[in-house]
Amino acid sequence: MFATMTQEKQFITVDGHQIAYITAGDPTAPPLLLVHGWLSHARVWRQTLDALQDQYFLVSIDLLGHGHSDKPRDGDYSIPAQAGRVLAVADALDLEPFTVIGHSMGGQIGLYLGIHAPERIAAIVSVSGVVAGKLSAYVRYVLTPIYWQGALLPFTWNISRALLRYPWYFNIFNYALTHPQFQRPPFEEDEDLQMGIIPGIEIPAYRDLQAIAAVDLTASLEEIAAPTLAIFGREDKTVPRINAELIEQLVPQGRVVWIERCGHAPMIEQPVPYLDALREFLGAL
């Protein structure tokens, strides 16, 4: 059984596909649009939604292929296409300009928007976000072949779903995602894990990896005019630290906050220092 969402999803149609999203806060407050990453979903931002809803209007989406959005086998899962859907959600909710907060692939999407739709973006927060398109060796050489096979033979995901209940297999899946000291909930209660293996994600999961690898934003970072914050865990085993350093070095108003004893998901592994950094950045805008 898959985890039940505790916050009601809403839907809009973009290019013939249903895109799910959740909101928190007053629609008249400054807007924040939250974009998840690979194998993720809208409620990976639950601590952020809870902490900031008194001051901001937050919109968190399920990208196409993820969460409760449609998962077409032949969908366009490229970074430009996903960025266009983010803008479509912003248009539908009259969010302009807005701050985009993206995690991992979502950080890559946020930076892409800062380059290609600068008039729409007030600020960017890249949480463990991809810049150069090259993920860690573990993701490329251990995980990518697994997801390639899963896209070719989607039924094999049922085997993985069963094996995730065993620690040895779970450790393969989780090794690059969180710090070893982070205690995940039991499998049956782990909303993020269960949404990451939700039926229908078999093909999008591999297409995400292809999409990430296809976009290197390094040469365009100097074009980003929006204030930009990168929040990275010191021990991220998914997105190499050079991605944070590129933001600090090349984005004119870019800076980095490093979080200790933290892997790839600062917002769930270390929510206090993550939220402190986020509040300080947003408060200075």
C-alpha positions in Angstrom: 0.0 0.0 0.0 1.2 3.5 -0.9 1.3 6.4 1.6 -1.9 8.5 1.7 -1.4 12.2 1.1 -2.4 14.3 4.1 -2.9 17.5 2.1 -5.4 17.7 -0.7 -4.0 17.8 -4.2 -5.3 20.1 -6.9 -4.8 19.6 -10.6 -4.4 21.7 -13.8 -4.1 20.5 -17.3 -0.8 21.3 -19.2 -0.4 20.1 -22.7 -3.1 17.5 -22.2 -1.6 16.1 -19.1 -2.8 16.5 -15.5 -0.3 18.2 -13.2 -0.9 17.9 -9.4 0.1 20.5 -6.9 -0.5 21.5 -3.3 -0.6 25.0 -1.7 0.0 26.5 1.7 -0.4 30.0 3.0 -2.2 33.2 1.9 -2.4 33.6 -1.9 -1.8 37.3 -1.5 1.6 36.7 0.2 4.9 36.6 -1.7 4.9 33.4 -3.8 7.3 30.5 -3.5 7.1 27.7 -6.1 8.7 24.5 -5.0 10.1 21.9 -7.4 11.1 18.4 -6.3 13.9 16.3 -7.8 14.4 12.8 -9.2 12.2 10.0 -7.7 10.4 12.6 -5.6 7.1 14.4 -5.1 5.4 17.6 -3.9 5.3 16.7 -0.2 9.1 16.2 0.1 8.8 20.0 1.0 6.4 19.3 3.9 8.7 20.9 6.6 9.1 24.0 4.3 5.4 24.3 3.7 4.6 24.1 7.4 7.4 26.5 8.5 6.8 29.3 5.9 3.1 29.3 5.3 2.5 32.2 7.7 4.6 34.5 5.6 4.5 33.2 2.1 2.2 31.6 -0.5 3.8 28.2 -1.3 3.0 26.1 -4.3 4.6 22.6 -4.5 4.1 20.6 -7.7 4.3 17.0 -8.8 6.3 17.2 -12.0 5.0 15.2 -15.0 5.9 11.6 -14.4 5.9 11.9 -10.6 3.7 11.8 -7.6 0.0 12.1 -8.6 0.7 13.8 -11.9 0.2 11.9 -15.1 3.0 9.5 -16.2 2.8 9.1 -20.0 5.2 6.5 -21.4 6.0 8.8 -24.3 6.1 12.0 -22.2 8.7 14.8 -22.7 10.7 14.7 -19.5 13.4 17.0 -20.6 14.5 19.9 -18.4 13.1 22.6 -20.8 9.8 20.8 -20.9 9.5 20.4 -17.2 10.5 24.1 -16.8 7.7 25.0 -19.1 5.2 23.1 -17.0 6.4 25.0 -13.9 5.7 28.2 -15.7 2.3 27.0 -16.7 1.4 26.3 -13.1 2.7 29.7 -12.2 0.5 31.2 -14.9 -2.6 29.4 -13.8 -2.1 30.7 -10.2 -1.0 34.2 -11.2 2.4 33.9 -9.6 4.6 36.6 -11.0 7.3 37.2 -10.2 8.0 34.2 -7.9 10.9 32.6 -6.0 11.7 29.1 -7.2 13.0 26.6 -4.7 14.2 23.4 -6.4 15.8 20.2 -5.1 18.3 18.2 -7.1 16.8 18.1 -10.6 14.3 20.7 -9.4 17.3 23.0 -8.7 18.5 22.4 -12.3 15.0 23.4 -13.4 15.1 26.5 -11.2 18.4 27.7 -12.6 17.2 27.0 -16.1 14.2 29.3 -15.5 16.6 31.9 -14.1 18.5 31.8 -17.4 15.6 31.4 -19.9 12.7 33.2 -18.1 14.5 35.9 -16.0 11.5 38.2 -16.0 9.5 35.6 -14.1 12.0 34.8 -11.4 12.4 36.9 -8.2 15.0 34.6 -6.6 16.3 31.1 -6.8 17.1 28.6 -4.1 19.0 25.5 -5.3 18.8 22.7 -2.7 21.4 20.1 -3.7 20.7 21.3 -7.2 22.3 20.0 -10.4 24.3 22.5 -12.5 26.7 20.7 -14.8 24.4 17.7 -15.6 26.9 15.1 -14.2 25.7 13.1 -11.2 28.0 11.1 -8.9 29.8 8.0 -10.0 27.5 5.9 -7.8 24.4 7.2 -9.5 25.9 6.9 -13.0 27.5 3.5 -12.7 25.4 1.7 -10.0 21.9 3.1 -10.1 21.5 4.2 -13.7 21.8 0.6 -15.2 19.1 -0.5 -12.7 16.8 2.3 -13.9 17.6 1.6 -17.6 16.6 -2.0 -17.1 13.5 -0.8 -15.3 12.5 1.4 -18.2 12.9 -1.4 -20.7 11.1 -4.0 -18.5 8.8 -2.0 -16.1 7.5 -5.2 -14.5 10.9 -5.7 -12.8 10.1 -2.7 -10.6 7.7 -5.1 -8.7 10.8 -7.1 -7.7 12.5 -3.9 -6.5 9.4 -2.9 -4.5 9.4 -6.2 -2.7 13.1 -6.2 -2.1 13.1 -2.7 -0.6 11.8 -4.2 2.6 15.2 -5.9 3.1 18.0 -3.8 4.5 20.7 -5.0 2.0 18.7 -3.9 -1.0 17.4 -0.7 0.7 21.0 0.3 1.4 21.7 0.1 -2.3 18.7 2.3 -3.1 19.3 4.8 -0.3 23.1 5.0 -0.2 23.4 8.2 -2.3 20.2 9.9 -0.9 20.7 10.6 2.8 23.5 10.8 5.4 24.2 7.5 7.2 23.1 9.0 10.5 19.7 10.0 9.2 17.0 7.6 10.4 14.4 7.0 7.8 10.9 5.9 8.9 9.9 2.2 8.5 9.2 1.3 4.9 5.4 1.3 5.4 5.5 4.8 6.8 8.2 6.3 4.5 6.1 8.7 2.3 9.1 9.8 0.3 10.3 6.3 -0.5 6.9 5.1 -1.4 6.2 8.0 -3.7 9.6 7.4 -5.3 8.5 3.9 -6.3 4.9 4.7 -7.2 3.5 2.7 -10.1 3.9 4.5 -13.4 7.3 6.0 -12.5 9.3 3.2 -14.1 9.9 5.1 -17.4 10.0 8.6 -16.1 12.6 7.6 -13.5 15.1 6.7 -16.2 14.1 9.6 -18.5 14.9 11.9 -15.6 18.5 10.7 -15.5 18.8 11.2 -19.3 17.3 14.7 -18.9 19.6 15.7 -16.2 22.7 14.5 -18.1 21.6 16.4 -21.2 21.7 19.9 -19.7 24.9 21.6 -18.6 24.1 25.1 -17.4 27.7 26.1 -16.5 28.3 28.4 -19.5 25.1 30.3 -18.8 25.3 30.9 -15.1 26.6 34.4 -15.5 23.3 35.3 -17.1 21.3 34.7 -14.0 20.3 38.1 -12.5 18.2 36.8 -9.7 19.6 36.5 -6.2 20.6 32.8 -5.8 21.2 30.6 -2.8 22.6 27.1 -3.0 22.0 24.9 0.1 24.1 21.7 0.0 24.9 18.9 2.4 28.6 18.4 3.0 28.2 14.6 2.3 26.0 14.6 -0.7 26.6 11.4 -2.6 24.2 12.2 -5.5 25.2 15.7 -6.7 28.9 16.5 -6.6 29.9 19.6 -4.6 31.3 21.2 -7.8 27.7 22.1 -8.6 27.4 24.3 -5.5 30.8 25.8 -6.2 29.8 26.8 -9.7 26.9 28.7 -8.4 29.0 30.6 -5.9 31.7 31.3 -8.5 29.7 32.2 -11.6 26.2 33.4 -10.6 26.6 37.2 -10.0 24.5 37.1 -6.8 25.1 33.5 -5.9 26.3 32.1 -2.6 26.4 28.7 -0.9 25.4 27.5 2.6 26.9 24.1 3.5 25.1 21.9 6.0 27.2 19.5 8.1 26.3 15.8 8.7 23.9 16.0 5.7 23.5 14.1 2.5 21.4 14.9 -0.5 18.2 16.1 1.2 18.9 18.9 3.6 15.2 19.8 3.9 14.4 16.5 5.5 17.8 15.4 7.0 18.7 18.8 8.7 15.5 20.9 8.6 16.6 23.4 11.3 19.8 24.7 9.6 18.1 24.4 6.2 15.2 26.5 7.3 17.5 29.0 9.0 19.4 29.5 5.8 16.3 29.7 3.8 14.6 32.3 6.1 17.7 34.5 6.2 17.9 34.5 2.4 14.2 35.2 1.8 14.1 37.8 4.5 16.9 39.8 2.8 15.1 40.0 -0.6 
